[in-house]
């Protein structure tokens, strides 16, 4: 069946963000067929979505988020990075059971969809057992979000590393063939937190299993060590990179590596000013991430505005070009898709790509009147997200999430029971949060 989105102001992002007032978006079998002038009357049985007063845009791409932490919302709002590591990773994460993982990931993924984030790079370092992994993948698939599940060892030492568990994840959940909306990756600790030899083994394993690699890296050292070990490459996504020297950024760019900046978290937790401008000036494809809702809201509108404010107020910028609303919208869409290796499928409204599409209410208070559609998108918030499609399937309409996306209508996670949509997911999250709060 075809779907026609008509009457809206289309904002595409390729090659650069631009508006196409009155364009019609045609979708068939989850793929964008055309974007342009009215193609004429829809055929019988086609769905017509009236987007009058709406801004029609590509779904947002979050390049770094820990979805499992959704049930810990706000617990580190006023904490530093060190305090976060002590509380969340040191005390709470080891207490997670598979049900907590399932509840957090499901609720976090629905939160992302509600805010117009159709793709999440889910950096998960709570893989305590195979059951935890099974719960996470089940929750991602049930939610209906497009996700990259980045498997992370639960610890930085050899006791926490289990290559066999990584192989099991790949073989059980992502066998050869089209994996659907959820695809695998590897969340690496080293060489930042672990010994160099462990990093080498992890890199070789990830590449054997065809897994994109993502790691947190800040300051002088991590990029240089990876270069010395011959481990840099186009399959490596660096997160944060605050304080990485210019030579390190050149090494990333020269080997085709990419980056994810989480501007609000970095400013609030003391990482340092986001390196948005330096990364882009070095030629590194750079996306945005919400990172953790233990500290900040789980939407990319906030991240776009934080990136703008931080970069344009950076001391010593001199005559460097100002970061613009078009720049940050590109980072939240097509450039973010490039950062995670998916710009051939998502991030813009180019025909042939997956129909991950968001409609914003351009008549809402705070957005209307719309003079500049690109600026309006960056100035919006989750409340303006009216409709969301993932691969052509509506997951939100009229400002309301439609529920979770299992084809059977029942949960396949550890907490089984009827699939009653977001109400059930909220209840599971509340139960998990209550249990963890007692620790």
Buried (B, 14 or more C-beta within 10 A) or exposed (E): EBBBBBBBBBBBBBEEBEBBEEBBBBBBEBBBBBBEEEEEEBEEEBEBBEBEBBBBBBBBBBBBBBBBBBBBBEBBEEBEBEBBBBBBBEEBBEEBBBBBBBBBBBBBBBBBBBBBBBBBBBBBBBBBBBBBBBBBBBBBBBBBBBBBBBBBBBBBEEEBBBBEBBEBBBEEBBEEEEEEBBBBBBBBBBBBBBBBEBBBBBBEBBBEBEBBBBBBBBBEBBBBBBBEBEBBEEBBBBBBBBBBBEEBBBBBBEBBBBBBBBBBBBBBBBBBBBBBBBBBBBEBBBBBBBBBBBBBBBBBBBBBBBBBBBBBEBEEEEEEEEBBBBBBBBBBBBBBBBBBBBBEBBBBBBEEBBBBBBBBBBBBEEBEEBEEBBBBBBBBBBBBBBBBBBBBBBBBBEBEBBBBBBEEEEBBBBBEEEBEBBEBBBBBBEBBBEBBEEE
